[in-house]
Amino acid sequence: MIDFTRIKNSEFTELKLFQKVEFFLELSQTLGDPGNVQIEWKKIRKFLDEVVRNTSENNFIRKQSLNLLCSLTFLGKISPSLAISTLLSVEEDDDDFLLVDQLKYLFFLHEQVPEEASEAIQTLTKHTSAEVSSEAYLRLGLLKFFEAHRSQGIEEFLSKLEEAYIFFRTSTAEIENRVDADFYQTLTEFLIVSSANDAERKDTLFKKLSNILWTYSVFDIKNIAGSFYLKLYELVTHVNNITTQKLGWLDIRRQLNALFHLNYQLINLQVESHIAQNQLLGLIKEKVVGVIVEPYFRLSLQAKMTAIDERIAEVQANQPEMDFLLYIKELLSSEVSKKKDLASEHIARLSIAYPHMDKSIFEEDIATFDDVDDEFLLFKLSQKYNKNPRYHLLDSILYAASELQGGHKIVTHNEDSRNAFIASILKAQGFITKDQTRWGSSATGKTQGELDIKIEDGNGATISIIEGFILKSLEKANIDLHLKKVFKYDPNGVEQNFIVVYSEAHDFIGLWRKYLMYLPVIDFDFPIDDNMKDISNRFNIGTDIRLGLATHIRNAERINVYHVFINMHYN
């Protein structure tokens, strides 16, 4: 027999096939003996490399040599770069089973030379052998699968998973009984639908995974790979058990305790005595917790903060459940803070796009979204504001007020001319306006009164009315007359109306302050819900335009009346 310390390929090639098989059995035992310190690893690597590259050698022997070389690489005895050199020497027209092993090991050593390995795997997807092409698609799917679990954001995570799903599906279509690809395809879809909270589909896929695992155990007689699949299934089981918990108030202590135990089992899941598989499992576990489990905790436990605090007070400090409860509390607190920050960011962006809109509208609309991190939130709200004129009517009126100040020399200094100017600006902005319309009832309620400006939608329905008048001082009778006319002109109770005051007072700000203080004491048919609010600081309108908001209660509904106060005093 050949001396393992002085191994030569020339001697090996002269052996008969059964002798070569026996040689590899003895070589494997010798190399696996930790007490053997006389092994020259460079010579071993050179010998194994030459056997793999020798295309005239028996393919079974070449396969044995490749497997042994890669096993020694994983044990740290041979450099990964040297092993990859041997792997890439296997040609496309080589034995199918040798190519399948090549694909398997290129996947495991992919990070050493990602471009070369990916290119080699991609090339073999076009192989004429279904066995080889199916394996290539499986390995590409696994590369995308693990890329997904290394990704930063949820969008990238889901995008990579979708790519992986397509590769796995293609792999299963290449040959029958490809249970490993079917398992990963189902697992990938389970993760995708779990992140979307599709409970019904998730339950179906969970049952399918169980059936695939049973099938795999039948085909995998030696159960070499089955342990890793079993651990993945255990991970999915824990995730499924956690995210299907029904959390109520009747027995929240028991439910929190149950969640703690399920979460404990998940985070402590390991593959015993297999470093590489354990690292892969840890990678998947970390991403699954971040993308599926933690969002479930945030959604399900956000309203249970009081109960969590009570449970924290009951549990002893050194108990493992305490760490879990503190982790949940920190998770929920950070989520609240994150939502506030995101909401503020959205409001700031909307304020730039719609500078004259009341920020409270943005706050109320953003609060209607379950997910403040919705990437389409700004787009959806912009569509809403652009389609409905009531959202940017205030913006246009403030713009018209500014234009009126700029054109004060060419606009006649009377109420009708100024109202007509405001109406013309609004019409140019795309609003359907009608001014000085005989409509509604007069201030006395006896005859129809004159309405300054009416805004209609495309169907002719009134969406707002505008009353404009000149004010030189706090003329209470004049103020009462015009303000009460607004409600007389509005028999239907539209959501928002406008008062435009053309101030000709010497002390613009002084009159504005008196006006603010006087409004709450007026005896309106529909009372003001609260004091008149100065909301000028919410808008970029300068110092010569002031804006107030009075909310009136009409038949239990809130009606907003905006008061636009324009400085029209010019020497």
NORSUL-V542417 format. One record per pair of residues at least 24 apart in sequence whose ideal C-beta (glycine too) atoms are under 8 Angstrom apart, sorted by sequence separation. I is the first residue (numbers start at 1). GAP is how many residues later the second one is. If there is no record, write none. Layout:
BEGIN
i: {I | I}
gap: {GAP | GAP}
END
This chain:
BEGIN
i: {45 | 48 | 66 | 141 | 164 | 165 | 209 | 238 | 242 | 305 | 308 | 343 | 431 | 432 | 465 | 528 | 529 | 1 | 84 | 99 | 118 | 141 | 238 | 397 | 400 | 432 | 465 | 527 | 4 | 83 | 141 | 183 | 186 | 346 | 399 | 400 | 432 | 526 | 527 | 45 | 140 | 141 | 161 | 165 | 209 | 238 | 239 | 266 | 301 | 305 | 426 | 526 | 44 | 84 | 88 | 99 | 238 | 350 | 357 | 462 | 524 | 526 | 80 | 84 | 103 | 138 | 183 | 343 | 349 | 353 | 396 | 397 | 400 | 426 | 465 | 519 | 529 | 99 | 137 | 138 | 141 | 161 | 162 | 182 | 183 | 206 | 263 | 302 | 342 | 361 | 396 | 399 | 423 | 462 | 464 | 467 | 471 | 41 | 81 | 92 | 100 | 104 | 137 | 161 | 206 | 235 | 238 | 297 | 301 | 342 | 346 | 350 | 354 | 422 | 463 | 464 | 466 | 467 | 468 | 469 | 470 | 471 | 472 | 519 | 532 | 63 | 66 | 80 | 81 | 84 | 88 | 92 | 100 | 103 | 107 | 346 | 350 | 462 | 463 | 464 | 465 | 466 | 467 | 468 | 469 | 470 | 471 | 472 | 473 | 516 | 5 | 44 | 45 | 49 | 53 | 62 | 84 | 87 | 96 | 99 | 103 | 106 | 110 | 137 | 138 | 179 | 183 | 298 | 302 | 339 | 393 | 396 | 419 | 464 | 465 | 466 | 467 | 468 | 469 | 471 | 472 | 515 | 526 | 5 | 44 | 52 | 63 | 67 | 74 | 97 | 137 | 158 | 206 | 235 | 297 | 298 | 302 | 357 | 419 | 464 | 466 | 468 | 470 | 471 | 509 | 512 | 4 | 5 | 12 | 59 | 63 | 66 | 70 | 92 | 96 | 100 | 104 | 107 | 234 | 297 | 338 | 346 | 357 | 396 | 7 | 41 | 49 | 53 | 55 | 59 | 62 | 66 | 73 | 96 | 99 | 103 | 107 | 135 | 179 | 180 | 356 | 358 | 449 | 479 | 483 | 508 | 6 | 7 | 24 | 31 | 41 | 45 | 49 | 52 | 134 | 137 | 158 | 179 | 203 | 294 | 298 | 354 | 357 | 474 | 487 | 509 | 9 | 20 | 48 | 52 | 59 | 63 | 70 | 134 | 157 | 202 | 231 | 354 | 356 | 357 | 393 | 443 | 451 | 473 | 484 | 487 | 8 | 12 | 21 | 55 | 59 | 66 | 70 | 145 | 231 | 356 | 449 | 479 | 483 | 487 | 7 | 21 | 24 | 28 | 49 | 134 | 138 | 141 | 179 | 231 | 355 | 356 | 449 | 471 | 474 | 484 | 9 | 13 | 17 | 20 | 24 | 27 | 31 | 133 | 134 | 154 | 202 | 203 | 354 | 356 | 389 | 443 | 474 | 483 | 484 | 9 | 138 | 142 | 177 | 356 | 389 | 443 | 476 | 480 | 21 | 138 | 141 | 145 | 228 | 356 | 442 | 445 | 479 | 13 | 17 | 24 | 130 | 131 | 134 | 137 | 141 | 227 | 422 | 471 | 474 | 519 | 9 | 130 | 180 | 187 | 194 | 199 | 443 | 31 | 138 | 183 | 190 | 228 | 231 | 235 | 422 | 442 | 134 | 141 | 227 | 419 | 441 | 440 | 441 | 515 | 180 | 183 | 187 | 194 | 228 | 232 | 235 | 239 | 243 | 419 | 440 | 227 | 231 | 235 | 243 | 418 | 439 | 440 | 441 | 515 | 242 | 256 | 440 | 228 | 232 | 252 | 256 | 418 | 228 | 235 | 239 | 243 | 247 | 415 | 512 | 239 | 242 | 247 | 253 | 415 | 245 | 252 | 256 | 415 | 264 | 414 | 247 | 249 | 253 | 252 | 508 | 260 | 264 | 253 | 260 | 263 | 493 | 508 | 393 | 493 | 497 | 499 | 501 | 503 | 496 | 497 | 498 | 499 | 501 | 503 | 506 | 257 | 260 | 493 | 495 | 496 | 497 | 498 | 499 | 500 | 501 | 502 | 503 | 504 | 505 | 256 | 259 | 260 | 487 | 494 | 495 | 496 | 497 | 498 | 499 | 501 | 503 | 504 | 389 | 493 | 496 | 498 | 500 | 502 | 503 | 487 | 389 | 256 | 397 | 393 | 393 | 390 | 389 | 390 | 486 | 422 | 419 | 418 | 415 | 195 | 191 | 195 | 194 | 470 | 401 | 191 | 195 | 191 | 397 | 394 | 393 | 397 | 394 | 390 | 393 | 390 | 157 | 150 | 146 | 149 | 157 | 149 | 151 | 146 | 149 | 150 | 154 | 149 | 148 | 402 | 405 | 401 | 402 | 405 | 398 | 398 | 402 | 401 | 398 | 398 | 418 | 413 | 408 | 405 | 404 | 405 | 408 | 401 | 405 | 404 | 397 | 401 | 398 | 397 | 108 | 394 | 358 | 359 | 358 | 356 | 355 | 356 | 355 | 356 | 358 | 74 | 155}
gap: {24 | 24 | 24 | 24 | 24 | 24 | 24 | 24 | 24 | 24 | 24 | 24 | 24 | 24 | 24 | 24 | 24 | 25 | 25 | 25 | 25 | 25 | 25 | 25 | 25 | 25 | 25 | 25 | 26 | 26 | 26 | 26 | 26 | 26 | 26 | 26 | 26 | 26 | 26 | 27 | 27 | 27 | 27 | 27 | 27 | 27 | 27 | 27 | 27 | 27 | 27 | 27 | 28 | 28 | 28 | 28 | 28 | 28 | 28 | 28 | 28 | 28 | 29 | 29 | 29 | 29 | 29 | 29 | 29 | 29 | 29 | 29 | 29 | 29 | 29 | 29 | 29 | 30 | 30 | 30 | 30 | 30 | 30 | 30 | 30 | 30 | 30 | 30 | 30 | 30 | 30 | 30 | 30 | 30 | 30 | 30 | 30 | 31 | 31 | 31 | 31 | 31 | 31 | 31 | 31 | 31 | 31 | 31 | 31 | 31 | 31 | 31 | 31 | 31 | 31 | 31 | 31 | 31 | 31 | 31 | 31 | 31 | 31 | 31 | 31 | 32 | 32 | 32 | 32 | 32 | 32 | 32 | 32 | 32 | 32 | 32 | 32 | 32 | 32 | 32 | 32 | 32 | 32 | 32 | 32 | 32 | 32 | 32 | 32 | 32 | 33 | 33 | 33 | 33 | 33 | 33 | 33 | 33 | 33 | 33 | 33 | 33 | 33 | 33 | 33 | 33 | 33 | 33 | 33 | 33 | 33 | 33 | 33 | 33 | 33 | 33 | 33 | 33 | 33 | 33 | 33 | 33 | 33 | 34 | 34 | 34 | 34 | 34 | 34 | 34 | 34 | 34 | 34 | 34 | 34 | 34 | 34 | 34 | 34 | 34 | 34 | 34 | 34 | 34 | 34 | 34 | 35 | 35 | 35 | 35 | 35 | 35 | 35 | 35 | 35 | 35 | 35 | 35 | 35 | 35 | 35 | 35 | 35 | 35 | 36 | 36 | 36 | 36 | 36 | 36 | 36 | 36 | 36 | 36 | 36 | 36 | 36 | 36 | 36 | 36 | 36 | 36 | 36 | 36 | 36 | 36 | 37 | 37 | 37 | 37 | 37 | 37 | 37 | 37 | 37 | 37 | 37 | 37 | 37 | 37 | 37 | 37 | 37 | 37 | 37 | 37 | 38 | 38 | 38 | 38 | 38 | 38 | 38 | 38 | 38 | 38 | 38 | 38 | 38 | 38 | 38 | 38 | 38 | 38 | 38 | 38 | 39 | 39 | 39 | 39 | 39 | 39 | 39 | 39 | 39 | 39 | 39 | 39 | 39 | 39 | 40 | 40 | 40 | 40 | 40 | 40 | 40 | 40 | 40 | 40 | 40 | 40 | 40 | 40 | 40 | 40 | 41 | 41 | 41 | 41 | 41 | 41 | 41 | 41 | 41 | 41 | 41 | 41 | 41 | 41 | 41 | 41 | 41 | 41 | 41 | 42 | 42 | 42 | 42 | 42 | 42 | 42 | 42 | 42 | 43 | 43 | 43 | 43 | 43 | 43 | 43 | 43 | 43 | 44 | 44 | 44 | 44 | 44 | 44 | 44 | 44 | 44 | 44 | 44 | 44 | 44 | 45 | 45 | 45 | 45 | 45 | 45 | 45 | 46 | 46 | 46 | 46 | 46 | 46 | 46 | 46 | 46 | 47 | 47 | 47 | 47 | 47 | 48 | 48 | 48 | 49 | 49 | 49 | 49 | 49 | 49 | 49 | 49 | 49 | 49 | 49 | 50 | 50 | 50 | 50 | 50 | 50 | 50 | 50 | 50 | 51 | 51 | 51 | 52 | 52 | 52 | 52 | 52 | 53 | 53 | 53 | 53 | 53 | 53 | 53 | 54 | 54 | 54 | 54 | 54 | 55 | 55 | 55 | 55 | 56 | 56 | 57 | 58 | 58 | 59 | 59 | 60 | 60 | 61 | 61 | 61 | 61 | 61 | 62 | 62 | 62 | 62 | 62 | 62 | 63 | 63 | 63 | 63 | 63 | 63 | 63 | 64 | 64 | 64 | 64 | 64 | 64 | 64 | 64 | 64 | 64 | 64 | 64 | 64 | 64 | 65 | 65 | 65 | 65 | 65 | 65 | 65 | 65 | 65 | 65 | 65 | 65 | 65 | 66 | 66 | 66 | 66 | 66 | 66 | 66 | 67 | 68 | 69 | 69 | 70 | 71 | 73 | 74 | 74 | 75 | 78 | 81 | 84 | 87 | 96 | 97 | 97 | 98 | 98 | 99 | 100 | 100 | 101 | 101 | 102 | 103 | 103 | 104 | 105 | 105 | 106 | 130 | 133 | 134 | 134 | 134 | 135 | 136 | 137 | 137 | 137 | 137 | 138 | 139 | 139 | 139 | 140 | 140 | 140 | 141 | 143 | 143 | 144 | 147 | 149 | 150 | 155 | 160 | 161 | 162 | 162 | 162 | 163 | 163 | 164 | 165 | 165 | 166 | 167 | 168 | 168 | 177 | 179 | 180 | 183 | 184 | 184 | 185 | 185 | 191 | 202 | 220}
END
